[in-house]
Amino acid sequence: QVHLVESGGGLVQAGTSLRLSCTFSGGTFRSYSMGWFRQAPGKEREFVAAIKRFGGDTAYADNVKGRFTISRDNAKNTVYLQMNSLTPDDTALYYCAGGMGLITSTLRIGAQYSYWGQGTQVTVSS
């Protein structure tokens, strides 16, 4: 059974950076596309970023493009989300997700991912 564990969240000031990590276990990491999603209080879950199996293709939400970078280390079974220039609007619970068989056009769709972590909280103060 695939298990995902996020870490790296915290309380930071606007304009600073955080790096989230998600460790993968219980399967073959390199076979999975990985995504980051987030959910703020009272809002729907939204796509943030995703990376395909071998890291060649990535996708970003428009509101994080240029500030966030997703990457993966297949040797460490870990996916990262580097978040720069954080704003209070980035405050949310951030989830890592994994799915097999995703194509570029489906990376943004949460329902395409089979496995989810418990989330790590990111709070950005103004």
C-alpha positions as CSV (number, residue, x, y, z in Angstrom):
1,Q,0.0,0.0,0.0
2,V,1.4,3.4,-1.0
3,H,1.9,5.8,1.8
4,L,2.7,9.5,1.4
5,V,4.0,11.7,4.2
6,E,4.4,15.5,3.8
7,S,6.7,17.7,5.8
8,G,8.2,21.2,5.8
9,G,5.2,23.3,6.5
10,G,5.1,26.1,9.0
11,L,4.4,29.7,9.9
12,V,6.4,32.2,7.8
13,Q,6.2,35.8,6.9
14,A,5.1,37.1,3.5
15,G,8.0,37.2,1.0
16,T,9.9,34.3,2.5
17,S,10.3,30.8,1.2
18,L,9.5,27.2,2.3
19,R,10.3,23.8,0.9
20,L,7.8,21.1,1.3
21,S,8.8,17.4,1.0
22,C,6.7,14.3,0.4
23,T,8.2,10.9,1.0
24,F,6.7,7.9,-0.8
25,S,6.7,4.3,0.4
26,G,5.0,1.1,-0.4
27,G,5.3,1.1,-4.2
28,T,7.6,2.0,-7.1
29,F,8.0,5.7,-6.8
30,R,9.3,6.2,-10.3
31,S,6.1,4.8,-11.7
32,Y,4.0,7.5,-10.3
33,S,3.3,11.0,-11.3
34,M,3.2,13.3,-8.2
35,G,1.2,16.3,-7.5
36,W,0.7,19.0,-4.8
37,F,-2.7,20.3,-4.0
38,R,-3.9,22.7,-1.3
39,Q,-7.0,23.6,0.5
40,A,-7.6,26.8,2.4
41,P,-10.3,27.1,5.1
42,G,-13.7,27.5,3.4
43,K,-12.4,26.9,-0.1
44,E,-12.2,24.0,-2.5
45,R,-9.1,22.0,-2.9
46,E,-7.0,23.3,-5.7
47,F,-4.2,22.1,-7.9
48,V,-0.8,23.6,-7.2
49,A,1.8,21.7,-9.2
50,A,2.6,18.3,-10.6
51,I,5.5,16.3,-12.1
52,K,5.4,13.3,-14.3
53,R,7.1,10.0,-13.6
54,F,10.5,10.8,-14.9
55,G,10.4,14.5,-14.2
56,G,10.3,15.6,-17.8
57,D,6.9,17.3,-17.7
58,T,5.7,19.6,-15.0
59,A,2.5,21.7,-14.6
60,Y,1.7,24.6,-12.4
61,A,-1.4,26.6,-11.4
62,D,-1.3,30.1,-12.8
63,N,-1.2,31.7,-9.4
64,V,2.0,29.9,-8.4
65,K,3.8,29.8,-11.7
66,G,7.2,31.5,-11.4
67,R,7.2,31.3,-7.6
68,F,6.9,27.6,-6.9
69,T,9.0,24.8,-8.3
70,I,8.2,21.1,-8.1
71,S,10.9,18.5,-8.4
72,R,11.5,14.9,-7.6
73,D,14.4,12.7,-6.5
74,N,13.6,9.1,-7.7
75,A,16.6,7.8,-5.7
76,K,15.1,9.2,-2.5
77,N,11.5,8.5,-3.2
78,T,10.7,12.1,-2.5
79,V,9.0,15.0,-4.3
80,Y,9.6,18.6,-3.3
81,L,7.7,21.8,-3.6
82,Q,10.0,24.9,-3.4
83,M,7.8,27.9,-2.6
84,N,9.2,31.4,-2.9
85,S,7.8,34.8,-2.5
86,L,5.0,33.5,-0.3
87,T,1.9,35.6,0.3
88,P,-1.0,35.2,2.7
89,D,-3.0,33.8,-0.1
90,D,-0.7,30.8,-0.1
91,T,-2.0,29.9,3.4
92,A,-3.5,26.4,3.2
93,L,-3.1,22.7,4.0
94,Y,-0.9,21.3,1.4
95,Y,-1.4,17.7,0.2
96,C,0.9,15.5,-1.8
97,A,-0.7,13.0,-4.2
98,G,0.4,10.2,-6.3
99,G,-1.1,8.5,-9.4
100,M,-0.2,6.2,-12.2
101,G,-0.9,6.5,-15.8
102,L,-1.4,10.3,-15.8
103,I,-0.9,12.2,-19.0
104,T,0.0,15.8,-19.1
105,S,-3.6,16.9,-19.6
106,T,-4.7,15.1,-16.5
107,L,-2.0,16.2,-14.1
108,R,-4.2,19.0,-12.7
109,I,-7.2,16.7,-11.9
110,G,-7.2,15.6,-8.3
111,A,-9.5,12.7,-9.0
112,Q,-6.8,11.2,-11.2
113,Y,-4.6,10.6,-8.2
114,S,-5.0,7.4,-6.2
115,Y,-3.0,8.2,-3.1
116,W,-2.9,11.2,-0.8
117,G,-1.0,12.3,2.2
118,Q,-2.4,13.8,5.4
119,G,-1.2,17.3,4.5
120,T,1.2,19.8,6.0
121,Q,0.0,23.3,7.1
122,V,1.5,26.4,5.5
123,T,0.6,29.7,7.1
124,V,1.9,32.9,5.7
125,S,1.5,36.1,7.8
126,S,1.4,39.6,6.3
